[in-house]
Amino acid sequence: MKRLSCVFVFAFLAACGTTNAVGPERFGQAMGVLETKTEGAQTVEMVDLNGDRQPDVWKVSVKLPGAEGRSMLIRRDLDVNFDGRVDIRRHYDASGEVEREEMDLDFDRRVDAVHFYRNGALYMSEIDMAFDGQTDVWKFYDEGELVRKERDLDGDSIVDSWEYWKSGRLVRKGSDRDGDGEPEYFEDAPED
């Protein structure tokens, strides 16, 4: 149950896209910047979301060369369960779009899921559903829509299951029965 509830928390935060989703309205207390530290060209702003005077968000920016006083956000770290540790780390590109997001789904300080973005749209995810340090699910997206899911069901680091999706619906499954990493058997998904 813990694993499932963690997934829902992360899905909610990822869908919202901003840290304000769990801000003052959620906790009834003022959200605020606790501290800002600058070292060289890098600045870290620490934000308290739940009013406990401990940082829950760390915004990392760098000064833009030749742009007086302007900076660019390069990373945002989030502590979603308020234990003082980073649970989600978002990396931003030069245009301000998310380019990679790393998540600790079971709060053990290890990255369990990595989502990759291109021009702000999700194009691939790597997930460790067994929480054993090995990726066992790969999801591929076209303009943010799931088109294929690959899985390593037996833990040998070789994909042995494929799912093909269209318009949010599973349309076909493939499986590898001889262990060569290629699907030999296909099955069309039943229509509704």
Backbone torsions as a table, in degrees:
resi	resn	phi	psi	omega
1	MET	NA	-36.8	179.2
2	LYS	-58.3	-44.0	-178.6
3	ARG	-61.1	-44.7	-178.8
4	LEU	-65.3	-42.8	-180.0
5	SER	-66.5	-35.4	177.2
6	CYS	-62.5	-42.2	-179.7
7	VAL	-61.4	-41.2	179.3
8	PHE	-64.8	-41.1	178.2
9	VAL	-60.2	-47.5	-178.2
10	PHE	-67.7	-38.9	178.6
11	ALA	-62.2	-41.7	178.3
12	PHE	-60.9	-48.9	-178.6
13	LEU	-66.4	-39.0	179.6
14	ALA	-65.9	-39.7	179.5
15	ALA	-65.8	-36.2	-179.1
16	CYS	-69.9	-37.6	175.9
17	GLY	77.0	-9.0	178.8
18	THR	-133.3	159.2	178.9
19	THR	-76.0	-16.1	-179.0
20	ASN	-67.4	-12.4	-178.9
21	ALA	-61.1	-26.7	178.9
22	VAL	-118.1	31.6	-175.1
23	GLY	-81.0	-149.1	-170.5
24	PRO	-59.7	-33.6	-179.6
25	GLU	-64.4	-33.9	-177.4
26	ARG	-71.8	-39.5	-173.6
27	PHE	-109.5	-7.3	176.6
28	GLY	73.3	14.9	178.9
29	GLN	-129.3	159.5	-177.6
30	ALA	-71.0	130.3	173.2
31	MET	-84.3	142.7	-179.8
32	GLY	-160.6	160.8	176.3
33	VAL	-77.2	123.3	179.6
34	LEU	-83.8	-42.4	-173.2
35	GLU	-161.9	149.9	173.6
36	THR	-128.5	125.6	179.5
37	LYS	-117.4	134.2	177.0
38	THR	-120.8	129.1	176.4
39	GLU	-135.4	111.6	-176.2
40	GLY	64.5	-128.4	-179.4
41	ALA	-88.3	-4.0	-174.9
42	GLN	-104.5	136.8	177.7
43	THR	-124.5	135.4	176.2
44	VAL	-118.3	122.0	177.5
45	GLU	-106.2	125.1	-178.7
46	MET	-104.9	127.1	-174.0
47	VAL	-119.8	137.9	175.9
48	ASP	-100.2	121.3	-179.8
49	LEU	-94.1	-32.3	-171.4
50	ASN	-108.4	8.9	174.2
51	GLY	78.3	15.4	-179.6
52	ASP	-95.3	6.7	178.4
53	ARG	66.6	19.6	174.8
54	GLN	-116.2	143.2	-179.3
55	PRO	-67.4	137.1	176.5
56	ASP	-118.7	-17.6	178.5
57	VAL	-135.4	135.9	175.1
58	TRP	-122.6	119.0	178.4
59	LYS	-104.6	119.5	-177.9
60	VAL	-106.8	122.3	-179.1
61	SER	-125.6	157.9	173.2
62	VAL	-125.6	147.3	177.1
63	LYS	-69.5	138.7	177.3
64	LEU	-83.7	127.5	180.0
65	PRO	-64.6	134.8	178.1
66	GLY	76.5	-0.6	179.2
67	ALA	-113.9	93.0	-174.9
68	GLU	-51.7	116.5	174.7
69	GLY	76.9	-1.6	-179.1
70	ARG	-96.4	146.5	179.1
71	SER	-137.3	169.3	-177.1
72	MET	-130.0	131.0	175.9
73	LEU	-69.7	125.8	178.0
74	ILE	-112.5	-21.3	-179.2
75	ARG	-157.2	146.9	173.4
76	ARG	-134.4	123.5	178.5
77	ASP	-106.3	138.9	-177.4
78	LEU	-127.2	136.5	172.1
79	ASP	-108.4	97.7	-172.9
80	VAL	-83.9	-18.9	179.0
81	ASN	-107.7	8.9	172.5
82	PHE	58.0	40.7	176.7
83	ASP	-104.6	6.7	178.5
84	GLY	88.3	0.6	-179.1
85	ARG	-115.3	147.9	179.9
86	VAL	-71.4	128.8	178.4
87	ASP	-110.0	-29.7	177.9
88	ILE	-131.8	133.6	176.8
89	ARG	-127.4	117.8	178.9
90	ARG	-108.0	129.5	177.6
91	HIS	-105.9	137.6	-175.7
92	TYR	-114.5	148.4	176.4
93	ASP	-89.5	-177.6	-175.8
94	ALA	-64.7	-21.9	179.2
95	SER	-90.1	-0.6	178.8
96	GLY	91.2	3.6	178.9
97	GLU	-86.8	148.4	174.8
98	VAL	-65.4	131.4	176.0
99	GLU	-111.6	-24.0	177.9
100	ARG	-155.4	142.8	178.1
101	GLU	-133.8	125.8	-179.8
102	GLU	-111.8	136.4	-176.7
103	MET	-131.2	138.7	170.8
104	ASP	-101.8	97.7	-172.7
105	LEU	-75.5	-25.6	-177.4
106	ASP	-113.8	13.7	173.6
107	PHE	58.7	38.3	178.8
108	ASP	-107.7	12.5	179.1
109	ARG	75.1	11.9	176.1
110	ARG	-116.4	142.2	177.7
111	VAL	-71.3	126.8	-179.7
112	ASP	-110.0	-19.6	-179.5
113	ALA	-145.4	138.4	175.6
114	VAL	-129.0	126.8	178.4
115	HIS	-111.6	132.4	-178.2
116	PHE	-111.0	136.1	-177.0
117	TYR	-122.4	148.0	173.6
118	ARG	-131.7	123.7	-176.7
119	ASN	53.3	38.0	177.0
120	GLY	82.3	-3.7	-178.9
121	ALA	-107.5	135.4	177.2
122	LEU	-63.6	129.6	176.6
123	TYR	-123.1	-19.0	178.7
124	MET	-159.3	146.6	174.3
125	SER	-132.1	142.6	172.7
126	GLU	-121.9	125.8	-173.2
127	ILE	-131.7	138.6	174.0
128	ASP	-102.9	88.9	-177.2
129	MET	-75.4	-21.6	179.4
130	ALA	-88.0	-7.3	-179.8
131	PHE	55.1	41.8	-179.9
132	ASP	-115.6	10.9	179.1
133	GLY	88.1	2.1	-179.4
134	GLN	-119.5	131.8	174.8
135	THR	-65.5	131.3	178.2
136	ASP	-130.6	-1.1	174.6
137	VAL	-136.9	131.4	175.3
138	TRP	-123.1	130.4	178.3
139	LYS	-119.7	137.7	-178.9
140	PHE	-121.0	138.0	-173.2
141	TYR	-126.3	149.9	172.4
142	ASP	-120.2	114.1	-176.1
143	GLU	52.4	41.6	176.2
144	GLY	83.9	-3.3	-179.3
145	GLU	-102.5	130.9	179.9
146	LEU	-60.5	127.5	177.4
147	VAL	-120.0	-26.4	-179.6
148	ARG	-152.8	142.4	175.1
149	LYS	-129.3	130.2	177.8
150	GLU	-117.7	144.3	-178.3
151	ARG	-137.3	148.3	169.3
152	ASP	-107.0	97.8	-173.9
153	LEU	-80.7	-26.3	-175.4
154	ASP	-104.3	4.8	173.8
155	GLY	74.3	21.0	-179.9
156	ASP	-98.0	10.8	179.7
157	SER	68.7	17.3	176.0
158	ILE	-120.9	129.7	179.0
159	VAL	-62.5	132.2	179.1
160	ASP	-132.5	4.3	178.7
161	SER	-144.6	135.3	179.6
162	TRP	-128.6	142.0	172.8
163	GLU	-128.4	136.8	179.7
164	TYR	-115.6	129.4	-173.0
165	TRP	-119.3	147.6	175.0
166	LYS	-144.8	127.5	179.0
167	SER	53.8	41.1	177.0
168	GLY	76.7	12.6	-175.8
169	ARG	-127.6	134.3	175.7
170	LEU	-67.6	125.6	-177.9
171	VAL	-115.1	-23.8	-176.9
172	ARG	-157.1	146.9	176.2
173	LYS	-122.9	146.6	175.1
174	GLY	-131.5	151.8	177.5
175	SER	-142.9	150.6	178.4
176	ASP	-100.8	115.1	-176.9
177	ARG	-101.1	-12.6	-178.4
178	ASP	-113.4	6.1	173.6
179	GLY	77.2	17.9	-179.6
180	ASP	-93.7	2.0	178.5
181	GLY	81.8	11.2	178.5
182	GLU	-123.7	139.9	179.4
183	PRO	-74.0	128.5	176.1
184	GLU	-106.7	-25.7	-174.7
185	TYR	-116.9	129.9	178.9
186	PHE	-123.5	149.2	179.7
187	GLU	-142.0	127.0	177.0
188	ASP	-78.0	141.5	179.5
189	ALA	-73.7	142.3	178.7
190	PRO	-65.9	142.5	178.4
191	GLU	-82.2	149.6	179.7
192	ASP	-70.3	NA	NA
